[in-house]
Amino acid sequence: MVPLAAQRGILGAVLLVALWEGVARGFQLPAYTLPAISQIFGSIWDMRAVLTRAAGVTVTEALVGYALGALIGIGGAIWVTMAPRVRGFVLPAATAFNSVPVIAWSPLVLLWFGMGMSSKYVMVALAIAFTLFLSTLSGLDRVDRRSVDLMRSFGASRLAILWRLRLPTALPLMFAGLRVATARSVLIAVVTEMLGAQAGLGLLIYQAVVQVDFVQVWAAVFVASAASLLFFGIVSFIERRTVFWK
């Protein structure tokens, strides 16, 4: 049986699609204002081969960059926790670096790493690393000091305290950051592709804008959104399996 929340979500999606189609058709809106859903789905079907190849490139960039960003962010939080003396300069430096909008780094990243997929990996990693660093660090800091002292009184090492106490405590906040990072990873991959790429959904969007084909723009956006939602759903599923005590 389909859960009630899922039923409401499906009903809401159907109503939104019907409203969108009705407004676009009823007011005869031009494609550059709001194309009908049927036109967008028709474009997706007609361009399914092209969109599939482009989506494969974008998703690969998002996944690799996501993995790199998670490694940097979560690893950095664990390092700061295990070596408290470095916290005083690592946290301000990371905050200062993150204060610059990530898209501002794109010209330099494209110059250093080229127009291929490597530059997209770096951009996605830069975009999500700080988010995961903060969420993981906040989770690691939530541990009860009395529990830490108790484990130390029994001779537990810092690594044992990290593995048995700090990480389980940090998992809910860590996964919250991982969920947020899913949508951001696809978004940054697409935006960076629009600034310079050899393939991907962002390049398709840029080419469609130049060709004044706004239905194709919406088709690529829909595919990117579907990939982002699927990615979010996978991470949420893993979270439910891992953080089972929530």
Solvent accessible surface area in square Angstrom, and as a share of the most:
residue,aa,sasa,rsa
1,M,229,1.02
2,V,75,0.43
3,P,90,0.56
4,L,110,0.55
5,A,80,0.62
6,A,41,0.32
7,Q,74,0.33
8,R,160,0.59
9,G,47,0.45
10,I,108,0.55
11,L,108,0.54
12,G,38,0.36
13,A,54,0.42
14,V,86,0.49
15,L,110,0.55
16,L,106,0.53
17,V,59,0.34
18,A,58,0.45
19,L,117,0.58
20,W,44,0.15
21,E,44,0.20
22,G,43,0.41
23,V,50,0.29
24,A,6,0.04
25,R,131,0.48
26,G,63,0.60
27,F,150,0.62
28,Q,157,0.70
29,L,56,0.28
30,P,56,0.35
31,A,36,0.28
32,Y,152,0.58
33,T,73,0.42
34,L,41,0.20
35,P,0,0.00
36,A,3,0.02
37,I,7,0.04
38,S,53,0.34
39,Q,79,0.35
40,I,0,0.00
41,F,101,0.42
42,G,32,0.31
43,S,18,0.12
44,I,42,0.21
45,W,159,0.56
46,D,111,0.58
47,M,41,0.18
48,R,115,0.42
49,A,58,0.45
50,V,57,0.33
51,L,4,0.02
52,T,94,0.55
53,R,159,0.58
54,A,8,0.06
55,A,16,0.12
56,G,37,0.36
57,V,35,0.20
58,T,1,0.00
59,V,49,0.28
60,T,56,0.33
61,E,2,0.01
62,A,1,0.01
63,L,85,0.42
64,V,55,0.32
65,G,0,0.00
66,Y,26,0.10
67,A,60,0.46
68,L,74,0.37
69,G,0,0.00
70,A,16,0.12
71,L,131,0.65
72,I,106,0.54
73,G,2,0.02
74,I,32,0.16
75,G,33,0.32
76,G,18,0.17
77,A,0,0.00
78,I,43,0.22
79,W,126,0.44
80,V,0,0.00
81,T,15,0.09
82,M,52,0.23
83,A,31,0.24
84,P,79,0.49
85,R,230,0.84
86,V,26,0.15
87,R,77,0.28
88,G,61,0.58
89,F,125,0.52
90,V,23,0.13
91,L,51,0.25
92,P,75,0.47
93,A,62,0.48
94,A,27,0.21
95,T,69,0.40
96,A,63,0.49
97,F,89,0.37
98,N,61,0.31
99,S,85,0.55
100,V,59,0.34
101,P,89,0.56
102,V,23,0.13
103,I,68,0.35
104,A,55,0.43
105,W,59,0.21
106,S,2,0.01
107,P,87,0.55
108,L,72,0.36
109,V,4,0.02
110,L,25,0.12
111,L,138,0.69
112,W,161,0.57
113,F,98,0.41
114,G,30,0.29
115,M,93,0.42
116,G,26,0.25
117,M,67,0.30
118,S,54,0.35
119,S,0,0.00
120,K,1,0.00
121,Y,48,0.18
122,V,38,0.22
123,M,0,0.00
124,V,0,0.00
125,A,7,0.05
126,L,50,0.25
127,A,2,0.02
128,I,0,0.00
129,A,14,0.11
130,F,30,0.13
131,T,37,0.21
132,L,0,0.00
133,F,12,0.05
134,L,71,0.35
135,S,20,0.13
136,T,0,0.00
137,L,7,0.04
138,S,55,0.35
139,G,0,0.00
140,L,0,0.00
141,D,67,0.35
142,R,148,0.54
143,V,9,0.05
144,D,63,0.32
145,R,129,0.47
146,R,187,0.68
147,S,37,0.24
148,V,0,0.00
149,D,76,0.40
150,L,107,0.53
151,M,42,0.19
152,R,113,0.41
153,S,87,0.56
154,F,167,0.70
155,G,65,0.62
156,A,30,0.23
157,S,66,0.42
158,R,123,0.45
159,L,120,0.59
160,A,30,0.23
161,I,4,0.02
162,L,11,0.05
163,W,179,0.63
164,R,174,0.63
165,L,34,0.17
166,R,29,0.11
167,L,31,0.15
168,P,48,0.30
169,T,43,0.25
170,A,0,0.00
171,L,36,0.18
172,P,30,0.19
173,L,53,0.27
174,M,16,0.07
175,F,19,0.08
176,A,30,0.24
177,G,4,0.03
178,L,21,0.10
179,R,61,0.22
180,V,91,0.52
181,A,1,0.01
182,T,0,0.00
183,A,51,0.39
184,R,82,0.30
185,S,0,0.00
186,V,7,0.04
187,L,104,0.52
188,I,11,0.06
189,A,0,0.00
190,V,13,0.08
191,V,44,0.25
192,T,0,0.00
193,E,1,0.01
194,M,72,0.32
195,L,97,0.48
196,G,7,0.06
197,A,14,0.11
198,Q,139,0.62
199,A,42,0.32
200,G,3,0.03
201,L,0,0.00
202,G,0,0.00
203,L,37,0.19
204,L,19,0.09
205,I,12,0.06
206,Y,113,0.43
207,Q,72,0.32
208,A,0,0.00
209,V,72,0.41
210,V,96,0.55
211,Q,121,0.54
212,V,104,0.60
213,D,54,0.28
214,F,62,0.26
215,V,26,0.15
216,Q,19,0.08
217,V,23,0.13
218,W,74,0.26
219,A,0,0.00
220,A,0,0.00
221,V,57,0.33
222,F,46,0.19
223,V,27,0.16
224,A,12,0.09
225,S,53,0.34
226,A,59,0.46
227,A,19,0.15
228,S,18,0.11
229,L,129,0.64
230,L,122,0.61
231,F,24,0.10
232,F,82,0.34
233,G,34,0.33
234,I,87,0.44
235,V,11,0.06
236,S,16,0.10
237,F,99,0.41
238,I,82,0.42
239,E,13,0.06
240,R,157,0.57
241,R,174,0.63
242,T,50,0.29
243,V,4,0.02
244,F,158,0.66
245,W,125,0.44
246,K,147,0.62
